Amino acid sequence: MSLPPSEIPLGAMRFNSDSQKLEYWTGATWMQIHTFSPNFEGGVRGIHGGGAATTINTIQFITISTQGNAVEFGDFPQRQYLVSATSSRTRGIWMGGYTNSPSFTYINSIQAVEMLSTGNGFDFGDLTQTAGYAGTVGNQTRAIRLGGTAPVNPSTNVMDFVTIATTGNAIDYGDIGTGGGMSPNISSPTRGVFSVAYGNSIDFITIASTGNSQDFGFLTDEGKSLQEPRGACNAVRGILAGGYRYPQSPQGETDIIQYLTIASTGNATDFGDLSTTKRVSAGTSSATRAVWFGGLTPSATNAIEYVQIATTGNSVDFGDTVETVYEGGACSTGHGGLG
């Protein structure tokens, strides 16, 4: 049997009607995408925690394969926003951020939930430094914090990590070339990918190792100097949605969605548009769908929207969050870092 045409792009995906499986192109052959989907009301569970809203210790969840409004999960012991999250199949991790209780301050707290149930979150440990606006990537084993900022360490380039199955304080991982907040939640089981805080560069790390980040490529031309886009992915493709364009004109929130192939390096490609201009939403995913909770449009919103990861196109309405929310973190039981 002859091979498919050589012009098929690396990371392209197809549905095999014979095997009824989703596959991706490695450059030489089609490989089946392995997924793990715990049966929570029919599919992968997406969990959103924290964020700036009426009550910012709220945890809520959706079933990603469906559409509808989010349902309350529980509460965190500490209010936490300017935060991002990642997870194993059973435990979600929220790293750093900002709190207004008992006073307004950046924090080094790590909080967690057991994702196979509902209930309140619990204290996990501490980062190596205070940090808000930090990104996260992770797989079944590790959660890694990417940079961030705080008055005592503005635009930090520090990365640290925890082993998700345990509890305890973070350990130094390495440094990023540029400090500040990063885009979270683009991971395969082996690699984490993120846009840097200022400019249009994309970096990557190998999750199982430690060390400094390496250059991956650039955001789309329209996304130059894009701050605070939010990521979601399966094991093959990472998607960045929204953000804040600064300092070029026009300044402000953007509706652009762009994607990249995690296993390669190279520049991002246009995917489509969000339903509205938006930044600081919280993204997560299943193997087939990427979803984003809330955000600033520039006013706060309760909208949840999604795209089909294997295609390109504009986002579709999913439902509403429990309350208007932004600057929270989201994770799932089936994101790309889990295979």
MIZALUM-693179 format. One record per residue (C-alpha): residue number from 1; x, y, z. Coordinates in steps of 0.25 Angstrom, whole numbers. Example, Ala and Ser with C-alpha at 12.3 -4.5 7.8 and 13.67 -1.06 7.14 Angstrom:
2
   nr     c1     c2     c3
    1     49    -18     31
    2     55     -4     29
// end
This chain:
339
   nr     c1     c2     c3
    1      0      0      0
    2      6     14     -4
    3      8     25      6
    4     -1     37      7
    5      4     49     -1
    6     16     56      5
    7      9     69      5
    8      1     65     18
    9      6     75     29
   10     12     69     41
   11      2     68     52
   12    -10     67     43
   13    -22     59     48
   14    -33     51     42
   15    -44     41     46
   16    -42     27     42
   17    -55     22     37
   18    -50      7     38
   19    -45      7     52
   20    -54     18     57
   21    -42     25     63
   22    -36     39     62
   23    -22     39     56
   24    -10     49     54
   25      1     49     43
   26     15     48     49
   27     22     51     36
   28     23     36     32
   29     10     29     36
   30     -4     31     43
   31     -4     29     58
   32    -16     27     67
   33    -18     37     77
   34    -19     31     91
   35    -29     37    100
   36    -34     35    114
   37    -48     39    117
   38    -54     36    131
   39    -69     35    129
   40    -74     47    136
   41    -88     48    131
   42    -83     44    118
   43    -69     50    116
   44    -57     58    121
   45    -59     67    132
   46    -54     82    132
   47    -52     89    145
   48    -51    104    147
   49    -46    109    160
   50    -44    123    166
   51    -44    136    158
   52    -48    150    160
   53    -63    150    162
   54    -74    152    173
   55    -68    140    181
   56    -54    137    176
   57    -52    123    183
   58    -63    116    175
   59    -60    103    168
   60    -69     99    157
   61    -70     88    146
   62    -75     84    132
   63    -75     72    124
   64    -68     76    112
   65    -75     67    102
   66    -88     73    105
   67    -93     88    105
   68   -100     95    116
   69    -97    103    129
   70    -86    100    139
   71    -90     93    152
   72    -84     97    166
   73    -73     87    170
   74    -68     93    184
   75    -60    104    189
   76    -45    107    191
   77    -40    109    205
   78    -33    122    200
   79    -38    132    190
   80    -29    132    178
   81    -29    139    165
   82    -18    143    154
   83    -16    128    154
   84    -15    117    145
   85    -17    102    146
   86    -13     88    141
   87    -16     74    145
   88    -14     59    145
   89    -26     50    142
   90    -30     50    157
   91    -24     63    163
   92    -25     78    159
   93    -14     88    163
   94    -15    103    164
   95     -2    110    165
   96      0    124    171
   97     -8    137    168
   98    -14    148    176
   99    -24    149    188
  100    -32    159    195
  101    -34    151    208
  102    -30    155    218
  103    -23    166    210
  104    -20    169    196
  105     -6    162    193
  106      1    153    183
  107      2    139    188
  108     11    126    187
  109      0    117    190
  110     -3    104    183
  111    -17     99    184
  112    -23     85    179
  113    -36     78    177
  114    -39     63    175
  115    -46     63    161
  116    -53     50    162
  117    -63     55    172
  118    -69     68    176
  119    -65     76    189
  120    -56     87    194
  121    -41     89    190
  122    -29     87    200
  123    -16     93    202
  124     -5     86    194
  125      8     94    198
  126     15    107    193
  127     23    112    181
  128     37    116    182
  129     33    130    181
  130     20    139    181
  131     15    140    167
  132      2    144    160
  133     -1    144    145
  134      7    131    144
  135      4    120    134
  136      4    105    136
  137      7     93    128
  138      6     78    132
  139      4     64    130
  140      0     52    138
  141     12     53    147
  142     16     68    148
  143     10     82    149
  144     20     93    145
  145     18    108    148
  146     23    117    137
  147     28    131    142
  148     18    141    147
  149     20    155    154
  150     19    161    168
  151     24    174    174
  152     36    167    181
  153     39    159    168
  154     33    167    156
  155     33    159    142
  156     40    147    148
  157     46    137    139
  158     46    125    149
  159     39    112    147
  160     36    102    158
  161     29     89    159
  162     22     79    168
  163     18     64    167
  164      3     64    166
  165      1     51    173
  166      8     56    186
  167      6     69    194
  168     18     79    197
  169     25     91    193
  170     30     93    179
  171     44     91    174
  172     52     99    164
  173     51     95    150
  174     59    105    142
  175     57    119    135
  176     49    125    123
  177     56    135    114
  178     46    145    117
  179     39    148    130
  180     25    151    134
  181     12    144    132
  182     11    132    122
  183      0    126    114
  184     -5    113    121
  185    -10     99    117
  186     -3     95    104
  187      4     81    108
  188      6     67    102
  189     10     56    111
  190     25     60    108
  191     25     75    105
  192     19     88    110
  193     18    100    100
  194     15    115    104
  195     15    129     98
  196     24    138    106
  197     18    150    114
  198     22    161    105
  199     25    161     90
  200     21    149     81
  201     31    138     84
  202     27    124     87
  203     36    115     96
  204     35    100    100
  205     40     91    111
  206     42     76    113
  207     33     73    125
  208     40     61    130
  209     53     68    131
  210     58     81    137
  211     65     93    131
  212     62    106    123
  213     52    108    112
  214     55    107     98
  215     50    115     86
  216     38    109     78
  217     34    120     69
  218     25    132     68
  219     10    136     69
  220      3    140     56
  221      6    154     51
  222     -7    159     56
  223     -4    154     70
  224     10    162     71
  225     12    167     85
  226      0    159     90
  227     -2    158    105
  228    -11    148    113
  229    -16    139    102
  230    -21    126    109
  231    -18    112    104
  232    -24     98    102
  233    -20     86     95
  234    -20     71     92
  235     -7     63     91
  236     -5     68     76
  237    -10     82     75
  238     -9     94     84
  239    -19    106     83
  240    -17    120     88
  241    -30    129     89
  242    -32    144     91
  243    -22    153     99
  244    -18    167    100
  245    -11    174     89
  246     -1    184     94
  247      6    194     91
  248      2    193     76
  249    -11    199     70
  250    -22    196     72
  251    -19    193     87
  252    -29    185     95
  253    -35    171     95
  254    -35    162     83
  255    -43    151     78
  256    -32    144     70
  257    -31    128     72
  258    -18    122     67
  259    -12    108     67
  260      1    101     67
  261      6     86     66
  262     12     83     80
  263     22     72     75
  264     29     81     65
  265     34     95     65
  266     30    107     57
  267     20    119     56
  268      5    119     60
  269     -5    118     50
  270    -19    125     49
  271    -30    117     54
  272    -43    126     55
  273    -49    136     64
  274    -56    136     78
  275    -70    141     79
  276    -65    154     84
  277    -51    161     88
  278    -47    154    101
  279    -35    153    110
  280    -32    145    123
  281    -42    134    121
  282    -38    120    126
  283    -36    109    116
  284    -36     94    117
  285    -40     83    107
  286    -43     68    104
  287    -36     61     92
  288    -46     67     83
  289    -51     80     89
  290    -45     93     95
  291    -53    101    104
  292    -51    115    111
  293    -58    120    123
  294    -62    135    125
  295    -52    146    123
  296    -51    161    121
  297    -58    167    108
  298    -54    177    114
  299    -65    175    124
  300    -66    162    132
  301    -74    151    125
  302    -80    138    129
  303    -79    132    115
  304    -73    118    112
  305    -69    115     98
  306    -63    104     90
  307    -56    100     77
  308    -54     86     71
  309    -38     84     72
  310    -36     76     59
  311    -43     87     50
  312    -42    102     49
  313    -53    112     50
  314    -60    121     60
  315    -64    118     74
  316    -78    113     78
  317    -86    116     91
  318    -85    105    101
  319    -93    111    113
  320    -91    120    125
  321    -82    120    137
  322    -88    119    151
  323    -85    134    152
  324    -77    144    144
  325    -62    141    145
  326    -49    144    140
  327    -34    142    143
  328    -37    128    148
  329    -31    115    145
  330    -36    102    138
  331    -32     88    136
  332    -39     75    132
  333    -38     60    133
  334    -35     58    118
  335    -25     70    113
  336    -14     68    104
  337     -3     66    115
  338    -11     53    118
  339     -9     47    105
// end
